[in-house]
Amino acid sequence: MSVIHGVFILWITMILLVLVHNLENVEGRHHSHKKGKKNQHPSPPYNAPPTVPSDPGNSPSDCNVFDVRSFGAAGDGCSDDTDAFREAWKAACEVESGVVLAPQDYIFMITSTIFSGPCKPGLVFQVDGTLMAPDGPENWPEEDKRNQWLVFYKLDQMILNGTGIIQGNGEQWWDLPCKPHRSPKGEPVSGPCDSPAMIRFFMSSNLVVAGLKIQNSPQFHVKFDGCEGVLINEVSLYSPKLSPNTDGIHLGNTRDVGIYNTIISNGDDCISIGPGCSNVEIDGVTCGPSHGISVGDLGVHNSQACVSNITVMNTKIRESDNGIRIKTWQGGTGSVTGLRFEKIEMENVRNCIIIDQYYCLSKGQGCLNQTSGVHVNDVSYRNIKGTYDVRTPPIHFACSDTVACTNITMSDVELMPHEGHLLDDPFCWNAYGVQETMTIPPLDCLRQGQPDTLIELSQYECN
């Protein structure tokens, strides 16, 4: 990953130098920014994205800063400021190191919008105030698509940052009659219907998201689809524990990603990694309550899924339904390989370590056993410690009947009951690997070496 970080640092530094040159006369104005907390976990070197004063004034030196108020935004939390943001974006897109500025102490309501490129390099979308979605489906414009709110499309070297809040107003979406989820009392209740993802980056490269609070999304908070070169640092994502389908960060067909020093608390996976992802490093993340960190869903509808080189380290997962999970569907092909989970602290987590190759949403026809499966290979768990919820065993390896999980490494794994006593031993099915140290609880079910009849795996390999 060092090459990736070197590229990040190089182009961020170049953007910073250009922006500082353009804004050198702004430096003397009185303004303040909250300083980020000192990193609590070791992580690669990181240069903060450039920021500008939240009230840039009218000096000619501010020619690259496009305050949305100058384009007609009211910022009163009631008026529709969409057109102002679109016009500010167009203006900033046409200059190098242009800045779209949503200043502090204002609330900007905008509807579903695509901010598209290509743009000149170094574009910054800086939110120091509050950016707010329409309040629920009844206030969603009929002409707008309901599956997404803010989309950033075909961009290179773009930064989304600031000291403000991006508010999704998801409360009314969570109770629409489509997807079952749990009520506070544990009963199944209805869930979202085609609810919008909050922020989506699509077919873009060299992206930075930093410093923001992103909360209460109707569905996924931040999605990256078909992207390359993503840096996320010191972001806070929040939605209530029982909000359905509110994944914090979702990656799909995206590679070369770093997620650092970020706090996520939500009603689904805090980070989900889908098919086509590679070279992802997660370091210094606090996760929970949530559904944990998940690699999946892979192989759905007999598709090929390829995921490789994922590292999760120096991370805390608390009060979550799952800890670190790999989930695949029966009938898929492809492979999950080169996964490293290291220095992870669990606090009252169900299913702390889980590989589920029988994943299914319901007990219908799509859940039948099939002869093919995604090959899970070369997965290591090192220095995984903490406490688990005793309603389920802390370690669960349910691997395909046909395609065994291979080269699983366990080292310094110590998981103790949060309350009570363990009722069931760890579970393994067709899982092969090695224990470098004794695991707590004992993992006697992990088979040593390789399967006796290792099937031809070339059909599962990914290019």
MIBATI-150938 format. One record per residue (C-alpha): residue in one letter; x, y, z. Coordinates in Angstrom, 3 decimals. Each point is the difference from the previous one (the first is absolute). Layout:
N
<res = A; u = X; v = Y; w = Z>
...
END
This chain:
463
<res = M; u = 0.000; v = 0.000; w = 0.000>
<res = S; u = 2.969; v = 2.392; w = 0.335>
<res = V; u = -0.063; v = 0.811; w = -3.719>
<res = I; u = -3.667; v = 0.935; w = 0.280>
<res = H; u = 0.641; v = 2.320; w = 2.923>
<res = G; u = 2.930; v = 1.575; w = -1.792>
<res = V; u = -2.234; v = 0.852; w = -2.963>
<res = F; u = -2.655; v = 1.407; w = 2.339>
<res = I; u = 2.503; v = 2.210; w = 1.785>
<res = L; u = 1.572; v = 1.237; w = -3.239>
<res = W; u = -3.162; v = 1.217; w = -1.661>
<res = I; u = -1.531; v = 1.377; w = 3.223>
<res = T; u = 3.185; v = 2.019; w = 0.594>
<res = M; u = -0.118; v = 1.361; w = -3.541>
<res = I; u = -3.620; v = 1.074; w = 0.473>
<res = L; u = 0.852; v = 1.596; w = 3.331>
<res = L; u = 2.865; v = 2.040; w = -1.471>
<res = V; u = -2.163; v = 1.303; w = -2.821>
<res = L; u = -2.859; v = 0.895; w = 2.328>
<res = V; u = 2.241; v = 1.762; w = 2.497>
<res = H; u = 1.459; v = 2.079; w = -2.827>
<res = N; u = -3.474; v = 1.014; w = -1.155>
<res = L; u = -1.176; v = 0.872; w = 3.499>
<res = E; u = 3.152; v = 1.548; w = 1.475>
<res = N; u = -1.753; v = 3.334; w = 0.612>
<res = V; u = -2.811; v = -1.737; w = 1.877>
<res = E; u = 2.362; v = -1.251; w = 2.679>
<res = G; u = -0.143; v = 3.235; w = 1.993>
<res = R; u = -3.752; v = -0.114; w = 0.573>
<res = H; u = -1.351; v = -1.059; w = 3.352>
<res = H; u = -1.447; v = -3.487; w = -0.206>
<res = S; u = 0.342; v = -3.215; w = 1.902>
<res = H; u = -0.100; v = -3.694; w = -0.758>
<res = K; u = -0.255; v = -2.869; w = 2.415>
<res = K; u = 3.228; v = -1.881; w = 0.158>
<res = G; u = -0.230; v = -3.716; w = -0.580>
<res = K; u = 0.806; v = -2.256; w = 2.902>
<res = K; u = 3.427; v = -1.459; w = 0.053>
<res = N; u = -0.065; v = -3.489; w = -1.479>
<res = Q; u = -0.483; v = -2.598; w = 2.678>
<res = H; u = 1.172; v = -2.822; w = -2.226>
<res = P; u = 3.091; v = -0.414; w = -2.104>
<res = S; u = -0.851; v = 0.739; w = -3.621>
<res = P; u = 1.762; v = 1.063; w = -3.164>
<res = P; u = 0.993; v = 3.669; w = -0.345>
<res = Y; u = -2.929; v = 2.236; w = -0.864>
<res = N; u = -0.160; v = 3.584; w = -1.261>
<res = A; u = -3.283; v = 1.733; w = 0.828>
<res = P; u = -2.028; v = 1.092; w = -3.033>
<res = P; u = 0.033; v = 3.733; w = -0.686>
<res = T; u = -2.661; v = 2.162; w = 1.636>
<res = V; u = -0.973; v = 3.608; w = -0.475>
<res = P; u = -1.557; v = 2.503; w = 2.404>
<res = S; u = -3.708; v = -0.589; w = 0.433>
<res = D; u = -0.684; v = 3.656; w = -0.806>
<res = P; u = 2.414; v = 0.872; w = -2.819>
<res = G; u = -1.243; v = 3.533; w = -0.600>
<res = N; u = 0.218; v = 1.766; w = -3.357>
<res = S; u = 3.727; v = 0.474; w = -0.479>
<res = P; u = 1.291; v = -0.591; w = -3.544>
<res = S; u = 2.319; v = -2.621; w = 1.527>
<res = D; u = -3.078; v = -2.140; w = 0.580>
<res = C; u = -0.633; v = -0.519; w = -3.709>
<res = N; u = 0.172; v = -3.793; w = 0.386>
<res = V; u = -2.426; v = -0.135; w = 2.955>
<res = F; u = -3.663; v = -0.266; w = -0.992>
<res = D; u = -2.225; v = 0.685; w = 3.010>
<res = V; u = -3.443; v = -1.441; w = -0.741>
<res = R; u = -1.592; v = 3.114; w = 1.534>
<res = S; u = 1.439; v = 2.014; w = -2.883>
<res = F; u = -2.083; v = -2.191; w = -2.321>
<res = G; u = -3.258; v = 0.573; w = 1.880>
<res = A; u = 0.048; v = -2.590; w = 2.798>
<res = A; u = -2.076; v = 1.137; w = 2.969>
<res = G; u = 1.385; v = -2.465; w = 2.555>
<res = D; u = -3.122; v = 0.298; w = 2.164>
<res = G; u = -0.764; v = -3.727; w = 0.144>
<res = C; u = -3.321; v = 0.461; w = -1.843>
<res = S; u = 0.756; v = 1.469; w = -3.411>
<res = D; u = 1.090; v = -2.266; w = -2.843>
<res = D; u = 3.663; v = 0.860; w = -0.599>
<res = T; u = 0.591; v = -2.660; w = -2.663>
<res = D; u = 0.432; v = 2.352; w = -2.949>
<res = A; u = 2.540; v = 2.103; w = 1.902>
<res = F; u = 2.136; v = -3.064; w = 0.722>
<res = R; u = -0.187; v = -1.103; w = -3.629>
<res = E; u = 1.117; v = 3.411; w = -1.260>
<res = A; u = 2.814; v = 0.224; w = 2.571>
<res = W; u = 1.129; v = -3.471; w = -1.063>
<res = K; u = 0.075; v = 0.966; w = -3.689>
<res = A; u = 2.105; v = 3.063; w = 0.778>
<res = A; u = 2.458; v = -1.867; w = 2.252>
<res = C; u = 0.270; v = -2.866; w = -2.469>
<res = E; u = 1.459; v = 2.311; w = -2.647>
<res = V; u = 3.030; v = 1.196; w = 1.996>
<res = E; u = 2.910; v = -1.848; w = 1.594>
<res = S; u = -0.360; v = -0.505; w = 3.753>
<res = G; u = -3.503; v = 1.456; w = -0.048>
<res = V; u = -1.906; v = -0.092; w = 3.309>
<res = V; u = -3.762; v = -0.378; w = 0.412>
<res = L; u = -0.567; v = 1.465; w = 3.459>
<res = A; u = -3.039; v = -0.598; w = 2.233>
<res = P; u = 0.937; v = 2.320; w = 2.889>
<res = Q; u = -0.558; v = -0.585; w = 3.701>
<res = D; u = -3.094; v = 1.177; w = 1.915>
<res = Y; u = -2.291; v = -0.727; w = -2.966>
<res = I; u = -2.303; v = -2.935; w = -0.799>
<res = F; u = -0.284; v = -0.788; w = -3.708>
<res = M; u = -2.815; v = -2.223; w = -1.249>
<res = I; u = 0.607; v = -1.578; w = -3.412>
<res = T; u = -1.748; v = -2.717; w = -1.977>
<res = S; u = 1.452; v = -2.955; w = -1.906>
<res = T; u = 2.904; v = 1.270; w = -2.097>
<res = I; u = 2.802; v = -1.362; w = -2.187>
<res = F; u = 3.227; v = 1.998; w = 0.208>
<res = S; u = 1.766; v = -1.197; w = -3.108>
<res = G; u = 3.373; v = 0.414; w = -1.608>
<res = P; u = 2.470; v = -0.056; w = -1.456>
<res = C; u = 1.210; v = 3.116; w = 1.824>
<res = K; u = 3.327; v = 1.768; w = 0.326>
<res = P; u = 2.305; v = -1.698; w = 2.572>
<res = G; u = -0.207; v = 0.719; w = 3.696>
<res = L; u = -3.731; v = 0.672; w = 0.337>
<res = V; u = -1.119; v = 0.378; w = 3.647>
<res = F; u = -3.581; v = -0.298; w = 1.255>
<res = Q; u = 0.243; v = 1.494; w = 3.486>
<res = V; u = -2.914; v = -0.276; w = 2.421>
<res = D; u = 0.476; v = 2.101; w = 3.148>
<res = G; u = -3.711; v = 0.536; w = 0.614>
<res = T; u = -2.784; v = -2.590; w = -0.252>
<res = L; u = -1.035; v = -1.653; w = -3.255>
<res = M; u = -3.455; v = -1.550; w = 0.303>
<res = A; u = -2.136; v = -2.374; w = -2.081>
<res = P; u = -3.787; v = 0.421; w = -0.363>
<res = D; u = -1.801; v = -1.170; w = 3.126>
<res = G; u = -1.346; v = -3.412; w = -0.946>
<res = P; u = -1.672; v = -1.498; w = -3.088>
<res = E; u = -3.000; v = 2.356; w = 0.070>
<res = N; u = 2.308; v = 2.975; w = -0.525>
<res = W; u = 2.118; v = -1.729; w = -2.638>
<res = P; u = -0.632; v = 1.602; w = -3.405>
<res = E; u = -1.959; v = -2.352; w = -2.254>
<res = E; u = 2.323; v = 0.644; w = -2.940>
<res = D; u = 3.088; v = -1.097; w = 1.992>
<res = K; u = 1.201; v = -3.577; w = 0.151>
<res = R; u = -0.427; v = -1.503; w = 3.442>
<res = N; u = 3.029; v = -2.281; w = 0.043>
<res = Q; u = 2.657; v = 2.679; w = 0.546>
<res = W; u = 0.408; v = 3.535; w = 1.326>
<res = L; u = 3.468; v = 1.495; w = -0.667>
<res = V; u = 2.009; v = -1.557; w = -2.833>
<res = F; u = 3.560; v = 0.907; w = -1.016>
<res = Y; u = 0.643; v = -1.353; w = -3.498>
<res = K; u = 3.064; v = -0.324; w = -2.234>
<res = L; u = 2.362; v = 2.072; w = 2.131>
<res = D; u = 3.733; v = -0.101; w = 0.619>
<res = Q; u = 1.861; v = 1.601; w = 2.910>
<res = M; u = -3.122; v = 1.148; w = 1.834>
<res = I; u = -0.311; v = 0.682; w = 3.740>
<res = L; u = -3.150; v = -0.042; w = 2.144>
<res = N; u = 0.837; v = 1.501; w = 3.390>
<res = G; u = -0.881; v = 2.578; w = 2.619>
<res = T; u = -0.947; v = 0.426; w = 3.646>
<res = G; u = -3.746; v = -0.219; w = -0.595>
<res = I; u = -2.795; v = -2.567; w = -0.131>
<res = I; u = -1.642; v = -1.823; w = -2.890>
<res = Q; u = -3.482; v = -0.938; w = 1.232>
<res = G; u = -2.021; v = -2.671; w = -1.804>
<res = N; u = -3.317; v = 0.332; w = 1.879>
<res = G; u = -0.504; v = -3.736; w = -0.296>
<res = E; u = -2.468; v = -0.537; w = 2.836>
<res = Q; u = -3.155; v = -0.105; w = -2.116>
<res = W; u = 1.608; v = -2.302; w = -2.572>
<res = W; u = 0.869; v = -2.692; w = 2.535>
<res = D; u = -3.636; v = -0.954; w = 0.688>
<res = L; u = -1.283; v = -0.394; w = -3.559>
<res = P; u = -1.607; v = -3.415; w = -0.661>
<res = C; u = 2.687; v = -1.882; w = -1.902>
<res = K; u = 2.868; v = -1.394; w = 2.016>
<res = P; u = -0.493; v = -1.752; w = 3.353>
<res = H; u = 2.180; v = 1.081; w = 2.900>
<res = R; u = -0.172; v = -0.158; w = 3.777>
<res = S; u = -1.964; v = 2.332; w = 2.188>
<res = P; u = 1.354; v = 1.094; w = 3.402>
<res = K; u = -1.931; v = -2.942; w = 1.488>
<res = G; u = 1.486; v = -2.472; w = -2.460>
<res = E; u = -3.065; v = -0.594; w = -2.200>
<res = P; u = 0.328; v = 0.134; w = -3.793>
<res = V; u = -1.295; v = 3.246; w = -1.489>
<res = S; u = 0.012; v = 1.547; w = -3.459>
<res = G; u = 2.928; v = 1.777; w = -1.623>
<res = P; u = 1.095; v = 2.176; w = -2.952>
<res = C; u = -1.390; v = -0.022; w = -3.552>
<res = D; u = 2.566; v = 1.054; w = -2.583>
<res = S; u = 1.450; v = 2.402; w = 2.542>
<res = P; u = 2.785; v = 2.306; w = -1.223>
<res = A; u = 3.663; v = -0.560; w = 0.691>
<res = M; u = 1.318; v = 3.225; w = 1.474>
<res = I; u = 3.340; v = 0.650; w = -1.753>
<res = R; u = 1.236; v = -1.929; w = -3.026>
<res = F; u = 3.313; v = 0.253; w = -1.831>
<res = F; u = -0.227; v = -1.640; w = -3.412>
<res = M; u = 2.744; v = -0.695; w = -2.565>
<res = S; u = 2.406; v = 2.418; w = 1.667>
<res = S; u = 3.623; v = -0.066; w = 1.123>
<res = N; u = 2.364; v = 1.560; w = 2.546>
<res = L; u = -2.675; v = 0.986; w = 2.484>
<res = V; u = 0.252; v = 1.335; w = 3.551>
<res = V; u = -2.807; v = 0.119; w = 2.577>
<res = A; u = 1.102; v = 1.579; w = 3.277>
<res = G; u = -1.186; v = 1.674; w = 3.171>
<res = L; u = -3.764; v = -0.103; w = -0.526>
<res = K; u = -2.898; v = -1.262; w = 2.087>
<res = I; u = -2.362; v = -2.024; w = -2.184>
<res = Q; u = -3.175; v = -1.173; w = 1.699>
<res = N; u = -3.478; v = -1.522; w = -0.247>
<res = S; u = 0.141; v = -1.265; w = -3.553>
<res = P; u = -3.190; v = -1.524; w = -1.446>
<res = Q; u = 2.165; v = -2.897; w = -1.207>
<res = F; u = 3.797; v = -0.314; w = -0.520>
<res = H; u = 1.895; v = 3.043; w = 1.286>
<res = V; u = 2.953; v = 0.079; w = -2.442>
<res = K; u = 0.449; v = -2.240; w = -3.073>
<res = F; u = 2.915; v = -0.371; w = -2.370>
<res = D; u = -0.828; v = -1.763; w = -3.280>
<res = G; u = 2.624; v = -0.554; w = -2.665>
<res = C; u = 2.556; v = 2.266; w = 1.672>
<res = E; u = 3.783; v = -0.110; w = 0.341>
<res = G; u = 2.096; v = 1.780; w = 2.618>
<res = V; u = -2.159; v = 0.885; w = 3.017>
<res = L; u = 1.167; v = 1.546; w = 3.277>
<res = I; u = -2.432; v = 0.363; w = 2.927>
<res = N; u = 1.310; v = 1.584; w = 3.195>
<res = E; u = -1.544; v = 1.241; w = 3.258>
<res = V; u = -3.601; v = -0.323; w = -1.138>
<res = S; u = -2.912; v = -0.633; w = 2.370>
<res = L; u = -3.013; v = -1.951; w = -1.293>
<res = Y; u = -3.078; v = -0.512; w = 2.150>
<res = S; u = -3.507; v = -1.410; w = -0.157>
<res = P; u = -2.000; v = -1.828; w = 2.696>
<res = K; u = 0.639; v = -3.651; w = 0.757>
<res = L; u = -3.368; v = -1.096; w = -1.383>
<res = S; u = 0.099; v = 1.995; w = -3.248>
<res = P; u = -0.110; v = -2.617; w = -2.801>
<res = N; u = 2.466; v = -0.232; w = -2.879>
<res = T; u = 2.021; v = 3.005; w = 1.149>
<res = D; u = 3.492; v = -1.311; w = -0.815>
<res = G; u = 2.619; v = 2.572; w = 0.942>
<res = I; u = 2.527; v = -0.389; w = -2.854>
<res = H; u = -0.633; v = -2.343; w = -2.923>
<res = L; u = 2.580; v = -0.917; w = -2.626>
<res = G; u = -0.925; v = -1.638; w = -3.303>
<res = N; u = 2.426; v = -0.633; w = -2.888>
<res = T; u = 2.386; v = 2.416; w = 1.690>
<res = R; u = 3.710; v = -0.364; w = 0.645>
<res = D; u = 2.877; v = 1.725; w = 1.791>
<res = V; u = -1.927; v = 1.231; w = 3.036>
<res = G; u = 1.119; v = 1.263; w = 3.412>
<res = I; u = -2.487; v = 0.549; w = 2.837>
<res = Y; u = 1.589; v = 1.513; w = 3.112>
<res = N; u = -0.925; v = 1.401; w = 3.424>
<res = T; u = -3.733; v = -0.143; w = -0.679>
<res = I; u = -2.964; v = -0.592; w = 2.332>
<res = I; u = -3.067; v = -1.854; w = -1.278>
<res = S; u = -3.195; v = -0.832; w = 1.904>
<res = N; u = -3.007; v = -1.156; w = -1.993>
<res = G; u = -2.650; v = -2.634; w = -0.662>
<res = D; u = 1.888; v = -2.196; w = -2.466>
<res = D; u = 3.615; v = -0.720; w = -1.002>
<res = C; u = 2.277; v = 2.825; w = 1.054>
<res = I; u = 2.201; v = -0.866; w = -3.004>
<res = S; u = -1.120; v = -2.358; w = -2.765>
<res = I; u = 2.340; v = -1.186; w = -2.742>
<res = G; u = -1.666; v = -1.403; w = -3.091>
<res = P; u = 1.117; v = -1.794; w = -3.178>
<res = G; u = 2.850; v = 1.428; w = -2.056>
<res = C; u = 1.843; v = 1.631; w = 2.919>
<res = S; u = 3.735; v = -0.270; w = 0.618>
<res = N; u = 2.791; v = 1.699; w = 1.942>
<res = V; u = -2.092; v = 1.339; w = 2.876>
<res = E; u = 1.545; v = 1.051; w = 3.326>
<res = I; u = -2.148; v = 0.784; w = 3.046>
<res = D; u = 1.949; v = 1.372; w = 2.967>
<res = G; u = -1.122; v = 1.694; w = 3.197>
<res = V; u = -3.763; v = -0.403; w = -0.483>
<res = T; u = -2.512; v = -0.126; w = 2.872>
<res = C; u = -3.082; v = -1.957; w = -1.025>
<res = G; u = -3.257; v = -0.514; w = 1.842>
<res = P; u = -2.711; v = -0.496; w = 0.807>
<res = S; u = -0.264; v = -1.457; w = -3.497>
<res = H; u = 0.199; v = -3.246; w = -1.943>
<res = G; u = 3.791; v = 0.130; w = -0.033>
<res = I; u = 2.454; v = -0.010; w = -2.906>
<res = S; u = -1.150; v = -2.218; w = -2.833>
<res = V; u = 1.446; v = -1.409; w = -3.211>
<res = G; u = -3.043; v = -0.970; w = -2.113>
<res = D; u = -2.610; v = -0.663; w = -1.387>
<res = L; u = 2.045; v = -2.000; w = -2.469>
<res = G; u = -1.184; v = -2.353; w = -2.735>
<res = V; u = -3.686; v = 0.943; w = 0.050>
<res = H; u = -2.024; v = -1.337; w = -2.969>
<res = N; u = 2.878; v = -2.326; w = -0.956>
<res = S; u = 2.294; v = 2.933; w = -0.769>
<res = Q; u = 3.783; v = 0.171; w = 0.159>
<res = A; u = 1.399; v = 1.982; w = 2.936>
<res = C; u = 3.624; v = 1.035; w = 0.409>
<res = V; u = 1.360; v = 1.628; w = 3.168>
<res = S; u = 3.676; v = 0.175; w = 0.961>
<res = N; u = 2.520; v = 1.669; w = 2.290>
<res = I; u = -2.178; v = 1.357; w = 2.816>
<res = T; u = 1.588; v = 1.065; w = 3.310>
<res = V; u = -1.898; v = 0.964; w = 3.165>
<res = M; u = 2.143; v = 1.019; w = 2.973>
<res = N; u = 0.035; v = 2.084; w = 3.194>
<res = T; u = -3.783; v = -0.054; w = 0.023>
<res = K; u = -2.637; v = -0.210; w = 2.733>
<res = I; u = -3.385; v = -1.662; w = -0.533>
<res = R; u = -2.569; v = 0.322; w = 2.796>
<res = E; u = -3.614; v = -0.987; w = 0.672>
<res = S; u = -0.394; v = -1.408; w = -3.516>
<res = D; u = -1.869; v = -2.909; w = -1.582>
<res = N; u = 3.167; v = -1.067; w = -1.808>
<res = G; u = 3.688; v = 0.731; w = 0.316>
<res = I; u = 2.058; v = -0.813; w = -3.106>
<res = R; u = -2.054; v = -1.935; w = -2.524>
<res = I; u = 0.404; v = -1.598; w = -3.436>
<res = K; u = -3.320; v = -0.919; w = -1.610>
<res = T; u = -0.581; v = -1.708; w = -3.350>
<res = W; u = -2.942; v = -1.556; w = -1.819>
<res = Q; u = -0.233; v = -3.570; w = -1.168>
<res = G; u = 0.474; v = -0.399; w = -3.747>
<res = G; u = 2.485; v = 2.821; w = -0.502>
<res = T; u = 3.550; v = -0.229; w = -1.302>
<res = G; u = 3.167; v = 2.029; w = 0.458>
<res = S; u = 2.160; v = 0.465; w = 3.040>
<res = V; u = 0.614; v = 1.931; w = 3.208>
<res = T; u = 3.705; v = -0.001; w = 0.736>
<res = G; u = 2.648; v = 1.857; w = 1.947>
<res = L; u = -2.068; v = 1.265; w = 2.952>
<res = R; u = 1.792; v = 1.182; w = 3.170>
<res = F; u = -1.804; v = 0.749; w = 3.262>
<res = E; u = 2.442; v = 1.207; w = 2.669>
<res = K; u = -0.124; v = 1.770; w = 3.366>
<res = I; u = -3.768; v = 0.097; w = 0.291>
<res = E; u = -1.838; v = 0.556; w = 3.288>
<res = M; u = -3.485; v = -1.457; w = 0.449>
<res = E; u = -2.474; v = 1.177; w = 2.636>
<res = N; u = -3.203; v = -2.034; w = 0.464>
<res = V; u = -0.168; v = -1.085; w = -3.645>
<res = R; u = -2.034; v = -2.869; w = -1.453>
<res = N; u = 1.730; v = -2.068; w = -2.693>
<res = C; u = 3.384; v = 1.604; w = 0.624>
<res = I; u = 1.721; v = -1.957; w = -2.777>
<res = I; u = -2.229; v = -1.458; w = -2.692>
<res = I; u = 0.260; v = -1.501; w = -3.467>
<res = D; u = -3.476; v = -0.782; w = -1.340>
<res = Q; u = -0.077; v = -1.622; w = -3.439>
<res = Y; u = -3.700; v = -0.780; w = 0.349>
<res = Y; u = -1.145; v = 3.600; w = 0.177>
<res = C; u = -3.595; v = 0.584; w = -1.052>
<res = L; u = -2.680; v = 2.582; w = 0.722>
<res = S; u = -2.892; v = -2.445; w = 0.286>
<res = K; u = -0.753; v = -3.704; w = 0.025>
<res = G; u = -1.237; v = -0.067; w = -3.585>
<res = Q; u = 1.291; v = -1.709; w = -3.105>
<res = G; u = 3.061; v = 2.209; w = -0.180>
<res = C; u = 1.298; v = -1.527; w = 3.221>
<res = L; u = 0.429; v = -3.567; w = -1.257>
<res = N; u = 3.469; v = -1.549; w = 0.108>
<res = Q; u = 1.797; v = 0.166; w = -3.337>
<res = T; u = 3.091; v = -1.695; w = -1.340>
<res = S; u = 2.171; v = 3.100; w = -0.453>
<res = G; u = 1.126; v = 2.674; w = 2.420>
<res = V; u = 2.374; v = 2.930; w = 0.395>
<res = H; u = 3.426; v = -1.265; w = 1.082>
<res = V; u = 1.119; v = 1.550; w = 3.318>
<res = N; u = 3.778; v = -0.297; w = 0.311>
<res = D; u = 2.885; v = 1.567; w = 1.947>
<res = V; u = -1.810; v = 1.695; w = 2.883>
<res = S; u = 1.843; v = 0.823; w = 3.224>
<res = Y; u = -1.331; v = 1.024; w = 3.403>
<res = R; u = 2.698; v = 1.325; w = 2.340>
<res = N; u = -0.289; v = 1.654; w = 3.389>
<res = I; u = -3.819; v = -0.019; w = 0.107>
<res = K; u = -1.055; v = 0.507; w = 3.610>
<res = G; u = -2.960; v = 1.051; w = 2.096>
<res = T; u = -3.467; v = -1.215; w = 0.981>
<res = Y; u = -2.895; v = -1.598; w = -1.831>
<res = D; u = -3.760; v = -0.342; w = 0.409>
<res = V; u = -0.582; v = -3.607; w = 1.084>
<res = R; u = -3.189; v = -0.425; w = -2.052>
<res = T; u = 2.219; v = -1.252; w = -2.847>
<res = P; u = 3.503; v = -1.490; w = -0.107>
<res = P; u = 2.723; v = 2.603; w = -0.560>
<res = I; u = 1.563; v = -1.886; w = -2.933>
<res = H; u = -2.056; v = -1.441; w = -2.865>
<res = F; u = 1.547; v = -1.411; w = -3.184>
<res = A; u = -2.758; v = -1.376; w = -2.278>
<res = C; u = 1.777; v = -0.736; w = -3.272>
<res = S; u = -1.335; v = -1.411; w = -3.247>
<res = D; u = -0.408; v = -3.771; w = -0.274>
<res = T; u = 1.705; v = 0.081; w = -3.404>
<res = V; u = 2.584; v = 2.771; w = 0.370>
<res = A; u = 1.657; v = -0.143; w = 3.407>
<res = C; u = 1.388; v = 3.060; w = 1.763>
<res = T; u = 3.787; v = -0.347; w = -0.046>
<res = N; u = 3.073; v = 1.556; w = 1.624>
<res = I; u = -1.762; v = 1.518; w = 2.985>
<res = T; u = 2.494; v = 1.176; w = 2.640>
<res = M; u = -0.919; v = 0.558; w = 3.661>
<res = S; u = 2.443; v = 1.685; w = 2.389>
<res = D; u = -0.556; v = 1.672; w = 3.384>
<res = V; u = -3.773; v = -0.223; w = -0.219>
<res = E; u = -1.484; v = 0.361; w = 3.495>
<res = L; u = -3.753; v = 0.545; w = 0.313>
<res = M; u = -1.748; v = -0.250; w = 3.359>
<res = P; u = -3.726; v = 0.082; w = 0.875>
<res = H; u = -1.317; v = 3.497; w = 0.686>
<res = E; u = -2.490; v = -1.500; w = 2.450>
<res = G; u = -0.804; v = -3.588; w = 0.930>
<res = H; u = 1.654; v = -3.076; w = -1.468>
<res = L; u = 0.531; v = -1.331; w = -3.506>
<res = L; u = -2.829; v = -2.349; w = -0.944>
<res = D; u = 1.415; v = -1.314; w = -3.271>
<res = D; u = 3.514; v = -0.643; w = -1.253>
<res = P; u = 1.352; v = 1.831; w = -3.044>
<res = F; u = -1.374; v = -1.409; w = -3.246>
<res = C; u = 1.963; v = -1.086; w = -3.076>
<res = W; u = -1.141; v = -1.663; w = -3.202>
<res = N; u = 2.484; v = -0.874; w = -2.746>
<res = A; u = 2.479; v = 2.602; w = 1.270>
<res = Y; u = 3.784; v = -0.612; w = -0.216>
<res = G; u = 2.871; v = 1.888; w = 1.557>
<res = V; u = 2.415; v = 0.284; w = 2.883>
<res = Q; u = 0.002; v = 1.255; w = 3.568>
<res = E; u = 3.311; v = 1.662; w = 0.736>
<res = T; u = -1.052; v = 0.421; w = 3.640>
<res = M; u = -2.739; v = -1.512; w = 2.108>
<res = T; u = -3.306; v = 1.744; w = -0.661>
<res = I; u = -2.433; v = 0.964; w = 2.772>
<res = P; u = -2.493; v = -1.604; w = -0.181>
<res = P; u = 1.775; v = -3.072; w = -1.442>
<res = L; u = -0.513; v = -0.423; w = -3.733>
<res = D; u = 0.302; v = -3.761; w = -0.267>
<res = C; u = -2.199; v = -0.137; w = -3.093>
<res = L; u = 2.442; v = 1.780; w = -2.341>
<res = R; u = 1.554; v = -2.648; w = -2.244>
<res = Q; u = 3.738; v = -0.009; w = -0.541>
<res = G; u = 1.708; v = 0.297; w = -3.377>
<res = Q; u = -1.910; v = -0.270; w = -3.266>
<res = P; u = -3.080; v = -2.003; w = -1.043>
<res = D; u = 0.797; v = -3.559; w = -1.073>
<res = T; u = -1.774; v = 0.497; w = -3.304>
<res = L; u = 0.690; v = 3.585; w = -0.990>
<res = I; u = -2.168; v = 0.674; w = -3.032>
<res = E; u = 1.254; v = 1.835; w = -3.056>
<res = L; u = 0.016; v = 3.621; w = 1.141>
<res = S; u = 0.843; v = 1.659; w = -3.316>
<res = Q; u = -3.694; v = 0.529; w = -0.665>
<res = Y; u = -0.173; v = 2.105; w = 3.182>
<res = E; u = 3.048; v = 2.148; w = -0.664>
<res = C; u = -0.387; v = 3.685; w = -0.791>
<res = N; u = 2.057; v = 1.931; w = -2.526>
END
